[in-house]
Amino acid sequence: MPNPINIAHRGGAQLWPENTLPAFTASARARFDAAELDVQLTRDDRLVVFHDFRLKPGLCRDSRGEWLRPKRFGRMPAIRDLSFAELREYDVGRAKPRSLYARRHAQVEPADGARMPSLSEVIACVRRENPDFRLFIEIKTALRGRISAPPEAVADAVLDEAKAAGFLDNIVLVGFDWAGLTYAKKRSPDVQCWFTTDARSRAGPHHVAASGGDGWFPPLNRATDRAIERARACGLLLGVWTVNRPKDMQRLIDRGVDGICTDRPDRLQRLLTSFRTER
């Protein structure tokens, strides 16, 4: 590809409330190339967009507008243990003041009243704004324990929903739990799958290629010049997350990566506009 895909991380998490319809609508309207989002299955097997496996006290307000409070000797309810209707009762349109999330995303304009969206709602909203917009859908499943649905079940639900919406060509599946991705490739060989790794993972491009991946999706600190060369030698596409500093964006543009996932897609868009103009 001539230049990287501009992927708005969780819809652009330093611009709008993460993983919400206002974020995805705005990112498609701004003519970014794509958005990344996290999907999980609820108790009634609906695909909901939310990052954490449990309700997040720094992000969720109840029907009375009160912030959730962690129980002293317990945990927040798991997304998998709640129905879609129950999850829709929570307002996720702003971060709790003075929370870690609020400090990280201090410039975000609140969107009070925003609810956890379904995948179908996200597809519909971005398609209205830009039919060519793509979604990098993380199959959000736990590597250990039973806090989430099985990866194959989430992959099935995503593929079914994207196919029913006629949106299959606009999605790329990503995720740390490779079981869901390898299953998706067997079921739908043409669907793009970029295998995600974290900063501590020893898995690299050779492992991704051997597992049948189309692309490797490492964090910024793993995207060294040598790693980029290895990915190319394996015939893989290469996306990098989460890149927020312009100097890092520019280095990756110069190295010819295929995708850059960022909380600040506006910054990347400015750099890419300059890059495309120069070419």
C-alpha positions as CSV (number, residue, x, y, z in Angstrom):
1,M,0.0,0.0,0.0
2,P,1.3,3.5,-0.8
3,N,0.7,4.9,2.6
4,P,-0.6,3.7,6.0
5,I,-4.3,3.4,6.9
6,N,-5.2,6.0,9.5
7,I,-6.9,3.9,12.2
8,A,-8.7,5.8,15.0
9,H,-8.1,3.8,18.2
10,R,-11.4,3.1,19.9
11,G,-12.8,5.8,17.5
12,G,-10.2,8.4,18.5
13,A,-9.9,8.1,22.3
14,Q,-8.2,11.4,22.8
15,L,-10.8,13.3,20.8
16,W,-14.1,11.7,21.7
17,P,-15.4,9.3,24.4
18,E,-14.0,5.9,23.4
19,N,-16.0,3.2,21.8
20,T,-19.1,5.3,21.4
21,L,-21.3,6.1,18.5
22,P,-20.3,9.8,18.7
23,A,-16.7,8.8,18.3
24,F,-17.2,6.5,15.4
25,T,-19.5,8.9,13.6
26,A,-17.1,11.8,14.1
27,S,-14.1,9.7,12.9
28,A,-15.9,8.6,9.7
29,R,-17.1,12.1,9.1
30,A,-13.6,13.5,9.5
31,R,-12.6,11.2,6.6
32,F,-10.1,9.1,8.6
33,D,-9.6,5.7,7.0
34,A,-10.8,3.4,9.7
35,A,-11.5,2.9,13.4
36,E,-10.5,0.2,15.8
37,L,-13.1,-1.1,18.3
38,D,-13.5,-3.9,20.9
39,V,-16.4,-6.3,20.7
40,Q,-17.7,-8.8,23.3
41,L,-20.7,-11.1,23.6
42,T,-23.3,-10.2,26.3
43,R,-25.2,-12.8,28.3
44,D,-27.9,-12.9,25.6
45,D,-25.2,-13.2,22.9
46,R,-25.4,-9.7,21.5
47,L,-22.2,-8.0,20.2
48,V,-21.5,-4.9,22.3
49,V,-18.6,-2.5,21.9
50,F,-16.7,-2.0,25.2
51,H,-13.0,-2.4,26.0
52,D,-12.9,-3.9,29.5
53,F,-14.2,-7.3,30.5
54,R,-16.0,-5.7,33.4
55,L,-17.9,-2.5,33.9
56,K,-15.5,0.3,34.3
57,P,-16.0,2.5,37.4
58,G,-14.2,5.5,35.8
59,L,-16.4,5.4,32.8
60,C,-19.8,4.1,33.7
61,R,-22.7,6.0,35.3
62,D,-25.9,4.3,36.3
63,S,-29.5,5.3,35.5
64,R,-29.4,7.9,38.3
65,G,-26.3,9.5,36.9
66,E,-24.1,8.2,39.7
67,W,-20.6,6.7,39.1
68,L,-20.2,3.0,39.8
69,R,-18.2,2.2,42.9
70,P,-16.1,-0.9,43.1
71,K,-17.2,-3.2,45.8
72,R,-14.8,-3.5,48.7
73,F,-14.5,-7.3,48.5
74,G,-15.8,-7.9,45.1
75,R,-15.6,-7.0,41.4
76,M,-17.6,-5.1,38.9
77,P,-20.0,-7.2,36.9
78,A,-18.6,-8.8,33.8
79,I,-19.9,-7.8,30.4
80,R,-20.6,-11.4,29.6
81,D,-22.8,-11.7,32.7
82,L,-25.1,-8.8,31.7
83,S,-27.8,-8.6,29.0
84,F,-27.5,-6.0,26.2
85,A,-30.5,-4.2,27.7
86,E,-28.9,-4.1,31.1
87,L,-25.6,-2.7,29.7
88,R,-27.6,0.0,27.8
89,E,-28.6,1.5,31.2
90,Y,-25.1,2.8,31.7
91,D,-23.9,6.2,30.4
92,V,-20.4,6.0,29.0
93,G,-20.2,9.5,27.5
94,R,-17.6,11.0,29.8
95,A,-14.9,9.9,32.2
96,K,-15.1,10.3,36.0
97,P,-13.3,13.5,37.1
98,R,-9.8,13.0,38.4
99,S,-9.8,9.3,37.3
100,L,-6.9,7.9,35.4
101,Y,-9.0,7.8,32.3
102,A,-9.9,11.5,32.7
103,R,-6.2,12.4,33.1
104,R,-5.2,10.5,30.0
105,H,-7.9,12.0,27.9
106,A,-8.2,15.5,29.3
107,Q,-9.1,17.1,26.0
108,V,-12.0,14.8,25.2
109,E,-15.4,16.6,24.8
110,P,-18.0,14.7,26.8
111,A,-21.0,13.1,25.0
112,D,-23.5,12.7,27.9
113,G,-26.1,10.1,27.2
114,A,-23.9,7.9,25.0
115,R,-24.5,4.2,25.6
116,M,-22.5,1.1,24.8
117,P,-23.3,0.5,21.1
118,S,-23.9,-2.7,19.3
119,L,-21.6,-3.6,16.4
120,S,-24.5,-3.3,14.0
121,E,-25.1,0.3,15.2
122,V,-21.5,1.1,14.6
123,I,-21.5,-0.3,11.1
124,A,-24.7,1.7,10.3
125,C,-23.3,5.0,11.6
126,V,-20.0,4.8,9.8
127,R,-21.5,3.7,6.6
128,R,-23.8,6.7,6.6
129,E,-20.8,9.0,6.9
130,N,-18.4,7.2,4.6
131,P,-19.2,4.0,2.7
132,D,-15.5,3.2,2.3
133,F,-14.7,3.5,6.0
134,R,-13.2,0.4,7.6
135,L,-13.5,-1.2,11.0
136,F,-10.6,-3.0,12.7
137,I,-12.6,-5.2,15.0
138,E,-10.9,-6.7,18.0
139,I,-12.3,-10.0,19.0
140,K,-12.3,-9.3,22.8
141,T,-11.9,-12.6,24.6
142,A,-9.9,-13.7,27.7
143,L,-6.8,-15.7,27.2
144,R,-7.4,-17.3,30.6
145,G,-10.5,-18.0,32.6
146,R,-14.2,-17.8,31.6
147,I,-14.9,-14.1,32.0
148,S,-15.7,-13.8,28.2
149,A,-17.4,-15.9,25.6
150,P,-15.3,-18.4,23.7
151,P,-13.2,-16.8,20.9
152,E,-14.9,-18.9,18.2
153,A,-18.4,-17.7,19.3
154,V,-17.4,-14.1,19.1
155,A,-15.7,-14.6,15.7
156,D,-18.9,-16.3,14.5
157,A,-21.1,-13.5,15.7
158,V,-18.8,-10.8,14.1
159,L,-18.7,-12.6,10.7
160,D,-22.5,-13.2,10.7
161,E,-23.2,-9.6,11.5
162,A,-20.8,-8.1,9.0
163,K,-22.0,-10.5,6.3
164,A,-25.7,-9.7,7.0
165,A,-24.9,-6.0,6.8
166,G,-22.9,-6.4,3.5
167,F,-19.9,-5.0,5.3
168,L,-17.6,-8.0,5.3
169,D,-15.1,-6.4,2.8
170,N,-14.8,-3.4,5.1
171,I,-13.6,-5.2,8.2
172,V,-10.2,-6.4,9.5
173,L,-10.2,-8.7,12.5
174,V,-7.6,-8.2,15.2
175,G,-7.0,-9.6,18.6
176,F,-4.6,-11.0,21.2
177,D,-6.5,-14.3,21.4
178,W,-5.3,-15.8,18.2
179,A,-7.8,-18.7,18.5
180,G,-10.6,-16.5,17.3
181,L,-8.6,-15.2,14.3
182,T,-7.4,-18.6,13.2
183,Y,-11.0,-19.8,13.4
184,A,-12.3,-16.8,11.4
185,K,-9.7,-17.5,8.7
186,K,-10.9,-21.1,8.4
187,R,-14.5,-20.1,8.2
188,S,-14.0,-17.1,5.9
189,P,-10.6,-17.3,4.2
190,D,-11.0,-13.9,2.5
191,V,-11.5,-11.9,5.7
192,Q,-8.5,-9.9,6.7
193,C,-6.9,-10.9,10.1
194,W,-4.1,-9.0,11.7
195,F,-2.7,-10.9,14.7
196,T,-2.0,-8.6,17.7
197,T,0.9,-8.9,20.1
198,D,1.7,-6.9,23.2
199,A,5.0,-5.4,24.5
200,R,5.9,-8.6,26.4
201,S,5.0,-11.1,23.8
202,R,7.8,-13.1,22.2
203,A,5.6,-13.9,19.2
204,G,6.7,-12.1,16.0
205,P,6.0,-12.1,12.3
206,H,7.1,-15.7,11.8
207,H,4.6,-16.9,14.3
208,V,1.9,-14.8,12.7
209,A,2.7,-16.1,9.2
210,A,2.8,-19.7,10.5
211,S,-0.7,-19.2,12.1
212,G,-2.2,-18.0,8.8
213,G,-2.4,-14.3,9.5
214,D,-2.6,-11.6,6.9
215,G,-0.9,-9.0,9.0
216,W,1.0,-8.4,12.2
217,F,-0.3,-5.8,14.7
218,P,2.4,-5.1,17.3
219,P,2.8,-2.2,19.7
220,L,5.0,0.8,18.9
221,N,8.0,-0.4,20.9
222,R,8.1,-3.7,18.9
223,A,7.9,-2.0,15.5
224,T,11.7,-1.6,15.0
225,D,13.2,-1.3,11.6
226,R,14.4,-4.9,11.9
227,A,11.0,-6.2,12.9
228,I,9.4,-4.3,9.9
229,E,11.9,-6.0,7.6
230,R,11.0,-9.4,9.1
231,A,7.3,-8.8,8.6
232,R,7.9,-7.9,5.0
233,A,10.1,-11.0,4.5
234,C,7.1,-13.1,5.8
235,G,4.8,-11.4,3.3
236,L,2.7,-9.8,6.1
237,L,0.9,-6.5,6.2
238,L,2.0,-4.4,9.2
239,G,-0.1,-2.2,11.5
240,V,1.2,-0.5,14.7
241,W,-0.6,0.5,17.9
242,T,-1.0,2.9,19.7
243,V,1.0,5.8,18.2
244,N,0.2,9.3,19.4
245,R,3.4,11.3,18.9
246,P,3.9,12.9,15.5
247,K,7.6,12.0,15.4
248,D,6.7,8.3,15.9
249,M,4.0,8.6,13.2
250,Q,6.5,10.1,10.8
251,R,9.0,7.4,11.3
252,L,6.4,4.7,10.6
253,I,5.2,6.6,7.5
254,D,8.8,6.7,6.3
255,R,9.2,3.0,6.9
256,G,6.1,2.2,4.8
257,V,3.9,0.5,7.4
258,D,0.4,-0.4,6.3
259,G,-1.6,0.9,9.3
260,I,-1.1,3.2,12.2
261,C,-3.6,3.0,15.1
262,T,-3.8,6.2,17.1
263,D,-5.8,8.1,19.7
264,R,-5.1,11.2,17.7
265,P,-6.0,10.4,14.1
266,D,-6.2,14.2,13.5
267,R,-2.5,14.5,13.9
268,L,-1.8,11.5,11.7
269,Q,-4.2,12.9,9.0
270,R,-2.2,16.1,8.9
271,L,1.0,14.2,8.4
272,L,-0.5,11.9,5.7
273,T,-2.0,14.9,3.8
274,S,1.5,16.4,3.6
275,F,3.0,13.0,2.6
276,R,0.4,12.5,-0.1
277,T,0.8,16.0,-1.4
278,E,4.6,15.6,-1.7
279,R,4.2,12.4,-3.6
